[in-house]
Amino acid sequence: MLRNVLGKTFRFLGYTVQYGCIAHCAFEYLGGIVVCSGPSMEPTIQNSDIVFSESLSRHFYCIRKGDIVIVKSPNDPKSNICKRVIGLEGDKVCTSNPSDFLKSHSYVPKGHVWLEGDNLRNSTDSRCYGPVPYGLIRGRICLKVY
């Protein structure tokens, strides 16, 4: 009787670990559903929009200018942000705010990207915290679900 219960328990734990590993790999390497919040990407992505983020692009270094990406926040590693890629390593980008009279420019360093929200007047982005390391990119948004 005890052997039967232990056998079922270990089988259940084995299946749980297997399916947990499969789910982890799917979310880490394929992608997942993300709920975007905040006004920084308006009008492209509204507050509470649901999008699908694929992760293969970041692993194969296929992120391009104009892509919208999900990134670990440089200011708060527990949260993710949604921004548009404006510049890749080696690109010259405008580092000043749109309202500034004198414009300043900078080059994106190796291994980094320059990110900005579509709503430039209401976005905390690379103009505030500088270039973002490529390793912080979690995925590229490829589909707006709802």
C-alpha positions, 0 to 999 in steps of 0.5 A, spaced: 500 500 500 505 504 502 509 502 495 503 504 491 502 511 494 509 513 493 510 510 486 504 515 484 507 520 488 514 520 485 510 519 478 506 525 479 512 529 481 516 527 475 510 529 470 510 536 474 518 537 473 517 535 466 511 539 464 514 545 468 521 544 464 517 544 457 513 550 459 519 554 462 523 552 455 517 555 451 516 561 455 524 562 455 525 561 447 519 561 443 515 567 447 508 568 451 502 573 452 504 580 455 499 585 458 502 592 456 501 598 461 502 605 461 502 611 456 509 610 453 507 606 447 500 610 445 497 610 440 501 604 437 499 600 443 494 602 448 494 601 456 492 594 457 493 591 450 494 584 450 500 582 445 504 576 443 512 577 444 516 572 441 523 570 444 527 567 438 529 574 435 533 576 441 537 569 441 538 569 434 540 577 434 535 579 429 532 585 433 532 591 428 530 598 428 523 599 428 521 593 432 517 593 439 521 589 444 519 587 451 525 589 456 527 588 463 527 595 466 534 598 467 531 602 473 527 596 476 529 589 474 523 586 477 519 589 471 518 589 464 518 595 459 515 595 452 519 600 447 521 601 440 528 600 438 531 606 435 538 605 434 543 599 434 550 598 436 554 604 432 548 608 430 548 615 431 541 617 435 538 624 438 539 624 445 535 630 447 528 631 448 523 633 443 522 640 446 529 641 447 532 647 442 539 644 442 539 637 440 545 633 442 547 626 439 551 620 441 553 613 438 550 607 441 555 603 444 557 595 442 552 590 445 547 596 446 540 598 443 537 605 444 529 605 446 524 610 446 516 610 447 512 612 441 509 617 446 515 621 446 512 627 451 510 621 456 515 616 456 521 614 460 526 611 455 533 611 453 533 619 453 533 618 461 537 612 462 541 611 456 543 605 452 540 598 454 544 592 454 542 587 449 541 582 454 536 585 457 531 584 451 526 579 453 522 578 446 520 582 440 512 584 439 510 580 433 502 580 434 497 585 438 492 580 440 487 584 444 
